Structure formats: C-alpha cells, structure tokens
C-alpha cells in the first residue's frame, strides 16, 4: 500500500519539478521523507537564492554608502562593518540548511553591522517559512527590542527617530507576515495531500469492505441453495448404503431423487458462477425465491420422503415484502435441510403467520429422532447464518431444543 502511494504521488512533479521548492517536494515525496536525505536544490531554489543574495548585496551596498558618509564613524569600524556585511551576504546561501541558526546569529550581527540589515530580514523571512511560529517570535521579538537601541546608537540621517522606528517595526512585521503566509500555503498543500491520501485509503477500504460483503452474500446464497440439494443426495445415498437389499422400487425412487437433486444443484451452481463472471450481484441473476415458493419447497421435501405439516396463516401473502419473504424462505429451507440431516424420518411442522403491521412469525419444529441417526457431515454454520440473515432483515431468530426432545427454530421478521 505504501509503495502504491509513492507511485501515485511521484508523477505530480514529473516534468515540472523545477517549479516547486525543494523543501515542499521533500514533504510531498514519500520516498524522500522515509529515506531522511536532504532535498536537492531545484531550479526554482537556485533562482530564489540568487535573488535573495542579490537583494542582500544591494541593501549592503546602500548601508555601506550610508556608513561611509557618516563622519562620526571611524574608518576602521566602517571597514569592519563592510567585511561583516560581505560575510553575511555569503551566509545567505546557508539559509535553507540552518534557518533558525542563521536568523538567530543575524540578530547581534545586524546590531553592530548596518550592511547586514538585508541579510537579517532575509533570514527572518526564511525562518518564518521553514519553522513554527515560536521560533519566529523569539527572533523577531529580539530584533524589535533592539531596534530602538540601534536607532538611538546609529540614528538615520534622513528620517526622524520616531519615523525610522515605525518603519523598522512595520518592515519586520511585514517580513514575518509574508513568511508565515508562504508557510501556510505550503501547509495547506500538505494537508490537501494528506486528505487525498486518506480519501484514497478510505475508498480502498470501502471497496475491500464491499467486496467482502459481496463474497459473504454469495457464500450465504451458495450455502442456502446447494445445502438443500446436497443434503438430499447425502440422505438418499446413505439410505442406499445402509439398505442395499431394499425393494427395487425404493432403490429406483432414491436414484431418481439423487439424479434430480444433482442436476438441480449443478444448475444452481452454474447460475451463481454465471453471476460472478458477469460481475453483478446475485439479484441480477436468477429470480430470488419468496414466500410464494414455500409450497414448492415443501412439496419437493415431501417427495424426498420427509413428513412435513405446513401451516400458513398469512393474511395478505401477495403483500409480503420481497426481502422479508426471501428471508422466511431461506429460514424454512435451512431448517428442513437440518432436520433431514440430523433427524431423518421425524415429522416437521412449519408454521408461517402474520400480517402487515404485526410482522411475520416463522416456526420450524421437528420431533425427537428415533433409532440410529446416520452421520451427515456439516459445517455447523447454518444457524449462525440464519441468525445473521434475520438480524440484517431487522428481525430476531431463536433456536434450541424443544420440550419433547426435538428441535425448534423461531424467527420474527418485521412487516411494515
């Protein structure tokens, strides 16, 4: 997942990498951030750094001219001022590597060297761009505190004291504000990058969740469809195995049921696989069973030899919602399958009752099995799946042993 993000982020700078600051590219490039290496200067960095160096030189030349015209300053101090100013201009090229160190060092340097004033402002701007406000506040505060002392020590020959003080304070505040504005723009770009990555990650998680839910729905559907057919195969094959001397008519009937169940199971499996290959949900494939198909299900089970009593007391069967009817059908289907597997030969009572506004009650109960029960393997997930299906439909499902030793499943589904 991390590698995919890096591949998706890197093309943002392809063909126009020179346009962005190296520090911003370093933040936006996951590979550079993980490696911890220093970002290389881009063409934009070189242009900006050279412009800052040129601006510092021009301000330093103006300061040197002012110092040279001031007769109260000895020539040795003027020469030292210019040497310090030249070294400060050279230090501009280090502003990206040590923004706080350069800005802090320029506070005392600019106090004693008038030719270093431009470098001090450039270092303060760089600090505001690359570091949090608390660092900027300390350096800018120190400069503002020293400005009145500096103007008292070296008054401006062209401006009165108050005007020069206001000009210096406003210029310092403007540089700090400009640097913080640039920093906020970069932070906004980084936040948008993070939001885009989070949105991409969440979209991937939603897609994975949707796929998982689709797989679970298909798995439940395959269990509901195929378990009924395959149980018939298992029961009748087991009967043939335990009674090889059965009458010819019973053997022929059991073989017919096995052949028909195998054919229908294969047909159901083909339809489900066809839906998977088409990339659509199961609802777009074969028609889903509803409550009206319950009679067919019971008749099919009776044909397989089960004793079933069906009691339907639904006031308006045609008005049952499709989802509720399908859930009721699947509950009865799974219960008949379980009864055939674990209590063969017993009588099963299926009761479906209810109406609009009062809900739909489904009850499937089988008597206690008699004699030896053939072992039929099962996954043991049928009742868990029924409970989940009923819960998803907004209803409830309970199951457990009956007082007579049998087993009963009771479900209640909403019908609004």
N, C-alpha and C positions, 0 to 999 in steps of 0.2 A: 504493500500500500504506500509506503514511503517512497519507494522508487518510482511508482506511477506519478505521485505528486511532483517529484523532481522533474520528470519528463514533461509534465504538463506546464510547469512553471517556467522552465528554461526558455521555451520558444517565445516568451513575452519580449525578450531582449534581442532576439535574432534579427540582425540587420539594422538595428538602431540602438545597440548597446552603448554607443558613444554618447547618446543623448542624456543618459541617466548618471547621477553621481555614483561614484564607486561605493560609497557607504550604503546607499539605498539598494544597489544591486547586491551587495553583500547580505543585506537583511532579507531581500526577496528571493535570493538563490539558496535553496535548501542545502545543496552540496557544500557551498562556501561556508554556510553557517555551521554545519556539522564538522567540517574539517578544521575550523578555527583559524584558517590562514588569513593574512591581511589582504584586503581587496587591492587589486591593481588599479592604478590611475587610468581613468578613461580620458578620451579626447576632451570631453567637457571639463574634467578636473584640471587638465593642463591649461585650458583657456581661462578658467576661473582663477586658478592660482597665479597665472601670469598677470591677469588683470588686477588682482589684489596686490601683487608685488609692484606693479607699475604705479598703482594708486598710492601705495606706501612710499615709494620713491618720490612721487610728485609732492606729497604732503611733507616729506622730509626735506626736500629742496626749498619749499616755501618756509619751513621752520628754520632752516639754515640761513636763509636770507634775512629773516627777522632777527636771528641771533647775531649775525654779522653786522647788522645796522644798529644794534644796541651797544652803545659805547660804555655802558656800565658793566658789561661782562668782559672779563679778561680774555685775551686771545687763546690762552691755553685751555680755558674752560670751554670756549666756543669750539676749538678743535676737538676736544674730548666729546662734546655734545654731538658733533658730526660723526665721529668714529662710532659712538654708541648707536646713533641713528642708522648708520650703514649696516652694522651687525644686526640690528633689529629688523631691517628690511630683508636681510638674508634669512632671518629666522621665520619669515612668513611661510617659507616652503615646508616648515615643520608643523604648521598649524593643524593639519589633519591627523598627524600621529599623536601629538600631545596637546590637545586643545586647552585643557584646564591648566597644565603646567605653563604653557606659553602665555595664556591670559593672566595667570597669577604673577608670573615674572614681569610682565609688562606694566603692572601697577607701580612698583617702585622705579622701574626704568623710565617710564614716561614722566614720572615726577621730577627726575633730575635731568632728563633729556627732552628738549622741546621737539627735536627732529624725530622722535619715536612716537609722537602722538597718533599718527595714522596707523602704525602697526598695533598700538594698543586698542584702537577701535576695531580693526580687522580681527584681532584675536578675541575680542569680546563678542563680536558677531559670530565667529566660528564656535565659540563656547556655547552660545545660545542655540546654535543649530544642532550640535552634537551631544550636549549634556543636559540633564534635567535642570529645572529652574533653580534648585537650591544652590548649585554651583554658580550659576549666573548671578544670583542675588548677592552672594558673598563678594565676588569680584567687582560687580557693578556698584555695590554699596561702598566698597573700599575706594573705588575711583571717585564716586560722588563726594565722599567725605574729604578726599584730598584736593578736589578741585578748588574750593575756596582758599585753602592754604597755598596752592600752586599759583593762583591768580594774585594773591597778596604778595607772594615771593617774586613772581615774574608777571607783572601787570601787562596787559595788552596795550600797546601804544596807540591803537586806532579806536578802541572801544572803552567805554567806562566800565568800572568794576562790576556793577550790577548787570549790565547788558551782557558782558562776557560770561558772567556766572550763569545766567539764564541760558545763554547759547550753548555752553558746555553741557549743562544738565539736560537740556532738550535733545542735543545730539546724542548723548549717551543713552537716554531713554529710547530714542528712535532706533538706534542700532540694536538695542536689546529687543525691542518690539519686532523689528524686521527679522531678526534671527529666530525668535520664537514663532513667528508666522511661518517661516520656512520649515521649521521643525514640526509644527502642527500639520502642515501639508504632507510631509513625509510620514508622520504617524497615521494620518488619515489613509494614505495609500497602503500602509502596512495593515491597518485594521480592515480595510476592504479586502486585502489579500487573505487575511485570516478568516474573514466572514465567507469569502468564496470557497476557501478550503473546507471550512466547517459545513457549508451548504453542500459541497460535493461529497463530503464524507457522509453527511446525513442522507443525501439522495442515494448513495451506495448502500447504506444500512437499510433504508426503506425498500430498496429494490431486493436486497437479500431477504428481508422480512417477508415481502410479498411472495418471493419465490418459495420461501419456507412454508408459508401458509398455503400456497398453491399445492406444494408437494404433500402437505398434511391432508388437505382436502381430497387430493387424488388418492392418497393412501387409504383414507377412510372409505372413499367411494369404492375402491377396488376390494377392500375388505368386505364391505356390505354386499357388493354384487357377487363376488366369487365365493365367499364363505358359504353362502346358501347352496350354491351348486355343488361345490366340492364336498360339502358335508353329506349331501345325498349320495355322491359317489362313494364316500368312505363307508357310510352306513350299509349300503346295499352290497358293496364289495365285502364288507365284514360279515354280512349275513350269508353270502355265498361261501365264504371261507369256513364259517362255523357250521354250516349245514350243507355239505356237499351232496347229501342224499335227499335234498328237498324235491318235491314233485316238479315235473318238467315245466308245468305251467308257471309256478312261482319263480323258477330259475329264468324262464323266458321273460316274465314281467320285470324281474330285477335287472336283467340285462338290458331290457328296453329303457328302463329308467336311467341306468348308467349311461347308455348311449345318448339319450336325450339330454341328460344333465351335462355330459361332457361337451356336446355340441353347443348348448346354450352358454356354458361357461366360456368356451372358446370364442363364441360370437361376442359376448360381453367384453372379453379381454381385447378383442380386435377393435371394438368401438372405442374403448378407453385409450388404447395406444394410438388410434387414429386421431383422437382429440389432442393427445400430447404432441404428435407430429405436426398437427396443424397449428400448434402454439396458442390454442384457445382454451378457455375454461370449459369445464365439463358441461356447463349449462348450455353451451352452444352445440353440443353433440347430440346424442340420442335423447329422447324425451325422458324427463325425470319422473319416477313414479310418484303418485299422490295417493290420497286416501281412497280414491275410487278404484285403485288397483289392488286393494286389500283382499277383495273376494277372489281375484285370480291367484294371489299368493297362497291363500288358504286352500283353494282347490288344488293347486299344484302340490302342496304338502300332503293333503289327503290322498292324492294319487300315489304319493310315495309311501303310504302306509301309516301316516300319523292320524291320531284321533283328536280332532280339533272341534271345539264348540265356539262359534263366532257369535258375539252379541254386540250388534251395532245399534246405539241409541243416540245418533247424531241428528239434531233437529233439522239442520239445513246442510246436508253433505256437500252440495254444489258450492256453497259459500265458504267452505273451509279455505283459508289462505294456502297458497301452494307450498310455502316453506313449512307451515305447520303440518300440512298433510304429508309432505315428504318425510318430515322428522318422525311422525307417527308410524308411517310405513316402515321406515328403517328400524325403529324400535321393535315392532312386531316381527320383522324379518329376522333380526338378530336373536330375539328370544326364541323363535321357532327353531332356528339353527342350533342354539344352545340346548334346547330341550331334546332335539333329535340326537345330539352328541352325547349328552350326559344323562338323559332319562328316556331312552328309547322305549316305545311301547306304551308309555303313560298318556293319559288324556290331558290335553292342554286347553285351557279356557282363555279366550281372547275377548276382552271387553273394551269397547270404544264408545264413550258417551260424552255429551257436552253440546254446547250451542254458543252462538255469538254473545259475547259479554261475560260468559261464565267459564270459558276455557274448554280445553279438550283433555279428557282423562283417558289414559290408556293403561290397561292392566293385562298382563300375561302371566298365567299361573299354571304350573304343571304339578301333577301328583308325585308322590314319592316313587322312585323307581323300584321295580320288583325283580328279584333274581339277580343274576350276574349281568353287569353292565360292561359291554366291550369298551376297551380304552381307545378313545379317539384323540389324537394329539391336537392341541390348540395353543394359540399364543397367549391366551388369558387377557387380551386387551379389548375384548368386545364390549364388556360392561363399562370399562373406562371410556371407550369411545362413545357409547350411548349417553353416559353422563355428560360428557363434553358437548355432544350434539344438542342435548336438551338444554344445557346451560346457555349455549350460543343462541338458541331459539327463544331465550327468556323464560324458560320453564325449569322444572326440577325433575329429578329421577331418583327413585329409591329402589333398592333390591335387597333381597335376603331370604332366608329360609321361611317357609310357611309353617303354621302350627301342625299340619298333618305330615310334615317331613318333606314336603315338596319345596318348590322354589317359586318366588313371585317377584315380578318387576312391576313397579307402579310409576307412571310418569304423568305429569300435569303440564300442559302447554298452554300459553296464552292465546286467546282468540278474541281480538278486539273488533 
